[in-house]
C-alpha cells in the first residue's frame, strides 16, 4: 500500500513497449477501477497521445455506460500510440494517482523534472502544473465555502436553539401562570360548589320550614276549630251549667253538684292549655320563617358576588395575556434598540479616539508651528543685522575704491593647475537669501560669485507672525526641500558639506551658476578655504536637510538606529572614535537618504518612509565613502523614545498587509493566519526573532488590533509560498472522495499574486540605481519580464460614509437577481444614460464610463449615475461586470462584491429563471468558472456565497440582504497597483 515500504522496480525509461504494456495489462483491472478518465485526459492531451475526438469518444460515447468501461476504452486508444501512450499514462498516474503508480510500477513517485519522459516540454509541464494548482485552489475554495456554510449553519442552529430555549422558558412561565390560574379557578370552583351545597341545604331547610309552617298553620286552624268548638261547648256548658245551677238551686243534690264542679274544672284546664299553645307556636314559626328568608337572601347575595368575582378574574386573565404579548414585543424591540445603540456607541467611541488623536496631532502641529515661527523670527533678526553690516561694508568699499573690475583669482584659486577662473562683472547689491548648512559669515567672501543664484528660502521677510496659509506653504516647501527629487537638483546639492575624514579632505561636486556662466569644477583632492570646517560638529538647522559625506565602512557598527515607516528612522547611538562621530552626527537626527557606490554604480536609498528592516538592510549595504542626508527632529525622537520605554510601541513601524497564503500557528507566539486575512505589522525587526515580524489581526469593522503574534517576514514567507505551491502540485490523491470531505473542512491555502516591480523586495521603494536609470535607454514596448510571487501585499483602509454599490457575480446570474434585489427597500437599480457623441467621447476620455450598454451606441453606465443613487443614501445595484471595479476605485467608490458559487445542482434550481432570460445552465456554469479565477486579481476583498446554502431564488435574495448588511459595516481594504 501507500504507507508500506515498496521495493524499487525498474525505471520506466529502461523498459520497452511490450514490457510497459504487459505491466499495464497486468494491472488493468486495478487501473480501470481506481482511475477517473477525466482526471488523466488533460495530461494525455498535453502529451499528444490523445486527440480531441478521442476525448469526446471516451467521455460522451453512449455505449460506455460506466467509468470502468471508459477507462478500459482509454487504455485501448493509448495502446495504439505504442510506447508513448504507455509512458504518458504512467506519468499521469504519477501526478494524479501516486499510490496507484507505486502499485503498478513498484517505484515511488517523484516531483523531479528528470523523472518525466520529455513528451511534454518543460514550459508546458509547468503550465499544466500551474493549472493543477489552480484546480486545487478551486477545491480549497469550495472547501472554505463549505466550512463557511457549516459555520453559518452552526450559528443559525445556535441562534435557533437559543430562541427555542427562550420560548421554552417563556412557555414554562406561561405554564406556571396557567397552573396557578387553574389552581385559583379550582379553589373558586370548590367555593362555588360549597356555596351551592349550602344553598341547597338552605333551600331544603326553607322547604322544610315552609312545610312545617303549613303544618303549623293547619295545626293552628285545627286548634282554632278545636278552640271554637270548645268555646261553643263551653257556652253550651255554661248554659247548661246555668240551667243546672238554676235547677240545682231549685233542686240540687250534693253529688250532682260535685260532678258538675269537676267537669267545669276540667274544661277550664283545657281552655287554659288552648290559650297558652297558640301564641307560642305562632311566634316560633314566624321567627323561623324570618330567619329562613334572611338566610335565603344572604345566600343569593353571596352567590351573586361569587359570579361577579369569577367574571372579573376571567377579564383580568385576558388582560394579562394581552399585556404579556405586548411586553414580549417590547422586549424584542428593546433588544434590537440595545444592539443598535451598542453599535452606535462603539462607532462614537472610535470616532472620539480619532478626534483625540487628531486633537493631539493638532496640538503638536501648533507647537511645531509656534517653534518654527520663533526660529524664523530669530533668523530674520540675524539676517537683518547681517544685511545692515553687509550694506555698510558695500557702501564703504564703493566710496573708497569704486567699482571693482574683477575678483582676484589668486585669492580663490585652489586648483592644482593654478588656473584662473573666468572674469565676472561687479554685481549689484546682493539679494537676501538663507544659507542652509554653512555659516553665512564664512561665505561673505564668495557672495559676489553667487549673486544671481536662486534663493533657496521662500520664507517671508516681515516680522509679523505668518498666517495659516503661509504655514501651509512653508510646510510644503520644507517637504519639497527634503524630498527625493530635490536630491537630484542643484538646490539639494547646495546643502552638501565637505568635511575632513581620516586625514584627507572629501568633497562632492557642486555646481554654481553666476552671470549666466558656469565656473570651473572643484578638485576632489583639496577643498577651497571658505568650505573648510573650523569645528568637528555638524551645523544644525531645524527642518532642513543636511548632507554629510564621510567614510561609512561598516556603517551599522558606527551608529544604531530606531524608528520605522510611521515615525521615521532616527540615529539612536553613535560610537565614539568612528568617522560618524568625528563628523558630528548625533542622536535625534532623522536619516532621509543615503548615497554610496556599489559595483561601480551610484545607488541612492530614500529612507524617509522606510521600515526599520528596510533601513537596516540599506545601511548594511554601505561600504566605503557615503553621503548621509539628515534632518534634525529632536522632539519627534524624544517622543518615540518615551513611547518605546513605556511599551506603548514596540518600534516605529506601522502598516497593513493582506496575507496571500495560510500559515499555521506554532510555539513561540507564532500567529496562525489564513489566506486573505488583514494583518497590522507593528515591528519588522523584533529582538530575538530573526526573520519575523510582529503583527496582529485586525477587526473587520473597526481598526483595532486583536490577537498578536509573529509571522514570517517577506523573504521567509515567499519561500514558504513557493514550497506550498510545490507541495500542492505533488500532493497525495489516493481517494478522491475522502479528499473532497477533507477539503471541505480546509480554507483556501494560496492566493497567487504577482508583480512587475523590480528590486529586492516589491514592498520596498528605497533602492534606486541612479546611473542605470539615467543612462540606460528605456524600451517602453518591451514587456515586463520580472514577475515575483508576493506572500504579502500592502493595503490601505477606507471607510465609505454612505451605502456602497452592489455587484453580483457571476454576471449571468447577477443580471437575473439585480431587479429582484432592487425591488427591496433601500436598493435601486443603476440606470444607463443617453449621451451625445461629443459628451460620450469626453467622459470616455475622463474614464467616467463604466460600461457600454450596446456596442457602438451612446447608452452607457457612468460614474455620475452611480453617485446620484448613492447620494440618496441607498444601495446602487450594478448590472455590470468585473471591469468596472477598478474604475470605481479610482473614483473612491468601493462596491460590495458578492460571488455566488455555482454547481450543476444549484444551476438546476434556477433553470426556469435562466430560460426566461434566454440563458442556459451550461452558460451559467461557464460564466462562473471563467469569472471565479479573476476574483483573486481584484485589489479588494469579496464575499462568496456557497452553492448549497440556499434552496431557491427567494432564499438567495434574503441571504444576499443579510450579507450586504454585514459587508456595509466592514472596513474596505484596497491594494495598490502592483504593476
Secondary structure, DSSP 4 states (H G I P E B T S, - for coil): --SS-------GGGS-HHHHHHHHHHTHHHHHHH--HHHHHHHHHHTTSS-HHHHHHHHH-TT--SHHHHHHHHHHHHHTTTHHHHHHHHHHHHHH-HHHHHHHHSS-----GGGS-SSS-HHHHHHHHHHHHHHHHHHHHHHHHHHHHHHHHHHHHHHHHHHHHHHHHHHHHHHHHHHHHHHHHHHHHHHHHHHHHHHHHHHHHHHHHHHHHHHHHHHHHHHHHHHHHHHHHHHHHHHHHHHHHHHHHHH--HHHHHHHHHHHHHHHHHHHHHHHHHHHHHHHHHHHHHHHHHHHHHHHHHHHHHHHHHHHHHHHHHHHHHHHHHHHHHHHHHHHHHHHHHHHHHHHHHHHHHHHHHHHHHHHHHHHHHHHHHHHHHHHHHHHHHHHHHHHHHHHHHHHH---SS--HHHH---TT-PPPPP-PPP-SPPP---SSS-GGGGGGGTTTTTTSPPS-----SSSPPPHHHHHHHHHHHHHHHSSGGGGSHHHHTTEE--EETTEE-------EETTEEPPPPPSS---GGGS-SSSSPPP-TTSEEEEEEE-TTHHHHEEEEEETTTEEEEEEE-TTSHHHHTT--TTEEEEEEEEEETTEEEEEE-TT--HHHHHHHHHT--SEEEEEEEE-HHHHHHHHHHHHTTS-SSS--EEEEE-B-B--BTTTBPPB-TT-EEEEEESS-TT-TTEEEEEEE-SSSS-EEEEEEEE-HHHHHHHHHHHHHHHHT---S-HHHHHHHHHTSPP-B---EE---SS-TT---EEEHHHHHHSPP-TTSPP---EE-SEEEEEEE--SSPPPEEEESHHHHHHHHHHHHTSTTEEEPPPEE--HHHHHHHHHTT-EEEESSTT-SEEEEHHHHHHHHTTTSEEEE---TTHHHHHHHTT---EEEEE---HHHHHHTHHHHHHTT--HHHHHHHHHHHHHHHTTSSB--EEE-TTS-SSHHHHHHHHHHHHHHHHTSPEEEEPP--
